[in-house]
Structure formats: C-alpha cells, structure tokens
Amino acid sequence: MIKNSFSSLSDLASAFGKDKDDISSNIDSTTEGNSDLVYSTNGGRIKHEKTEDVTPSDGFAKVRRETKGRKGKGVVVISGLGLNNQALKDLATKLKKTCGTGGSVVGETIEIQGDKRELIKSLLEKNGFKVKFIGG
C-alpha cells in the first residue's frame, strides 16, 4: 500500500522500489549534460566559458577609406589584423592619439575618423604589420 503523502525523497523512492542514491545520481547526470542549463539548485549559477574566435590574418593589414552610411564623412577602416579584442582596442587607442582624431573598434576592424591613411600606414609598419591600401 502506498502512502498518500511523502515527507522526503527517500519515502517517494521507497514507494517505487528504488534506493535514494539511485535517484540522486540520476539527477546529477542529467544536469551535467545539459548545455542550456542556466541555474541549478544542485550547483548554483552555471557560467559557461566564452571563447573568443579571432579570424587569422593573411599577413596584410588592409586600410581603406569609407564614406558610405556616414553622411559623407570619411573614415579609415583597418581590417585583417588577426588580433584579439583587447589588442585591437590598444592599437586603436594608439592610432587615435597619433592621428589626433576619434575612432572605434567595430567587430574585428578599427575605424579612425578622417583621411589619415599615410600616417596610419607608417604607424602600422612600425608595429610590424604589412599594409595594403584597398580601394581608391
């Protein structure tokens, strides 16, 4: 005869003819294999390590001037560097200070305001990059 109310997990397990240890090991194995798990009372907040994918460089830093989508204002876009996000930010800071203009890091590219391609080329070559001008 089955009880109407169960006061613990062991009471429920014994009602179905299972041992409490069998149930708890089954619960542990299901939470470890689920990659979509956000929170578990067993292990607390689950944080997945984020991996940063960097597109490898082909050996050339590509420098081009763009005005499209910027109301006629020109920016110099530098791509193909093959650097991680922090190294891109450091290089962008160095370029902005040297050029005396603003800019930003967008994805895996650096955008520097204005048309300072020659100055940017010389600075990139000092840092060990081979530079190609792309476009007109």
N, C-alpha and C positions, 0 to 999 in steps of 0.2 A: 504494500500500500504506500502511495506517495503522499508526503506532507503537502498541505495547502500553501504554506509559506516557508520560505527558506531564509535562514538568518545569515548564511555565509555561502561562499563559493564552494566550500567543501561539502555542505549539505546538498547543494544542487548537483555536484559531481557524483556524490554517493547515490543520489536518486536515479541517475542514469547509468550507474555501474562503472563509473570512471574514477580514477585517482586524481586528486587535486593537482599533483605535479604534472600529469599528462596535459591538463588544460592550460596551465600557466606556461609550459614550454611551447605549446601550440600558439598561444597569444604572442610570445616573444618572436617566434619565427615569422609571423605574418607582418609585424610592424617593421622588422629589419628589411624585408624585401620590397616594401612599398616606397617608390621614389617620390610619389606625390604627397607623402605624409608631411603635414605641417606641424602638428602638435600631437604629443602622446603623453598620457599620464604616466606611462612607464619610463620615458626618458626625458621628458620636458620638451622645450622648444628645440626643434630639429633645424639645423642650419646646414645647407649644402654648400660646399666649396665652389666658388665661381672660378672658372678657368678663363683666362684672357687669351683669345686667339689673335695672333699678330700675323698679318699677311707678310710672307718673306719678301725681301727686296730683290730686284733683279740686278742690283749694282748701281742703279742710277736714280738720283732724286729728280723727279720731273717737276719743273717750275713752269707755270702757265699763268696768263693774265685772264681774268674773267670779269664780265660786267653784267652777265645775264641774271635777271631777277634781283638786281640791286639798284634799280632806278638810274642806271648809267654810271654809277660809282664803280671804280675798278678795284679789284683785289688781286693779289698774287696768291695762287694756290700751289702748295708744295705737297706732292704725294710720292709714294713709292719709297719711303724711308726705311720701312721694316723695323720700326721702334715700338716699344710698348707705350702705354698711355702716359705714364709718368715721364719717360724720356722725351716724348713728344711735347708735353707741357713745358719741360725745362728748355728745350730747344726753341719753342715758340716764344718764351719769355726773353731769351737771349736775342732772338731776331727782332722782336718788338722794341727792345731797348736800343739796339743798334740802329734800327731804321727810324726810331722816334715816332712810331705810329701805333695804332691799335691792331688787334687781331684776335684770333681764337683757334682752338683745336676743335675740328668737327670730324668725328669718326677717326679715320686714320690719316687725315690731311690737316695741314696747317694753313690758315688763311691770314694773310697780312694785308692791311689796308694800304691803298696807294699803289703806284707803279715803281717799285724799287728793286726790279729784277737783278740788275747788275750788282747791287750791294748785297742782296740775298745770296747770289751765286758765289761771291767772294767769301762770305761768311760760312756757307755750307762747305766750300772747298777747304777752308781752314779746319773744319771739323771732320775732314776725311771722307766727304761724300763726293761722288762724281755727279755733275749736274748736266741735265739736258733741258733746253728750252723747248716747250711744246706749244704749238700754235704760232700765231703771228706775232 
